[in-house]
């Protein structure tokens, strides 16, 4: 499962450690020890503990990436700015520079969360790509059988993830019906059960959304290994391809699907392969006869 964007984790850590910085600043300002008798914690007022609590709540709200988290964070940021300003008015002995610095930091972070690309994942679960299984767009063949002795049909997979696939089929498939599926990709073969959950047209062909049913440990490991090999081969998952926010991720190089044959030259011999897709950074090849070259080996492609 992909990790959350680094910017969310960094902002969360900043809010978690902010109370420590505030306590150290207060200890230096009042010339009070942090530990030992008469330490700074014994002199903290109820409002000081409230501010520490607000920072902790803000950290949890930011890290949640939920709708309530966005509202809670904005309210907490406004409360902290108001508190800093009121404290400076009531206690002018506090440094105006420190007050302005803290408020600018809060305004800057709050400004990030008002950007449309940052707000979107908080309100739309579909955009939280790190919570979704990696989904790959790749042309694969899949055998679909009814499990009662009928002749299996061959479907073309359009995209696939650990939880399901979208495929086009020359034969009509029934919704809410379980089918036996056999998927071959690279050197992997996965045999599992799937259920058609939706039907949709795809470029003039009939497509079906198929949900993979509970499968055993061996099949799950086979799928995980297959997706890991796809990533190592350079194929980007769809959520990373579509997520182009420069703050949270890089925009990947365009990939093309030429469907042409190429020749792989290795020390052990030459092999014919089909170019599944290609970009300026690399390509994904499907070799004939199930050949799979050793990983991390340099080869000549013509």
C-alpha positions, 0 to 999 in steps of 0.5 A: 500500500502506498504511503501518505504524501510526505508533506502531510507527515511533515506538517503532522510532525511539526504540530506534534513537536511545536509544544516542545518548542513553545515550552523551551521558549517559555523556559528561556524567556522566564529563566526557568529550568525544564526539569528539577524543582520549580520547573517550567511545567509547574508554572504552566497555566490552564491556557498553556495546557489548552494550547498544547492540547490544540496542537495535538488535535491539529496534528491528528486532524492533519494526519487523518485526511478526512473532511472533519480533519480539515475543518478541525485544523482550520478552527484550531489554526484560527484559535492559535492565532487568536490566542497568540494575539490576545496574549501579546495584547495582555502581556506586552512583555512577550516578544512581538517578533516571536508572536509574529513569527508563530502567526506567520507560520500558522498562516502559511500552513493554513494557506497550504490547506486552502489550495484546491489540490490539497483540500481535495483528498480531505473531501473526496476519498477517491483521491486518497490514492495511498489508501487504495490498492495500486492499480495498473493499466496493462493489456493482459489475457484472462481466462474466465470460466463458469466453474460448471464445466462450460468452455472458458472464454478469454477476456482482455484486462484493461486495468488490474489491482489486488482487489479486482480488474476491469476487462472487456469480454467477447462473451456476455458475463452476468452480474453478481455471478462468480467466475473462475479466473486465470490470470497470466502476467510476466512469469506469474499465474494466478487462479482465483474466484471473481464476481462481476459487479458492474458492466460498462461500455469501453470504446465500443466494447462491453466491459465488466468490473470484476471484484476478486473474492477472498483467496488463499495465502498462496494466491495473495502472495502471487498477486503481490509478487506480480504487482511488485514485479510490474513496479520494478519493470517501470509500470506506474500505478494509475493513481500515481499517474493521475495525481499531478499535484507538484506539492505531493508528487512528481508528474511521471513521464508519458507512457505509450503502448505501441504493441511492437515486437523487439529483440532482447540480446542477453549473454544467454541468447536472443529472445523476441518480446512485445513492447507492452508500453514505453516511456523515456525512462524505460519500457515493459516487455512481454517475452515469448514462451514465458521467458523471464530474464534475471532481474537487474541484468543489463541487456541490449534491446533493438 
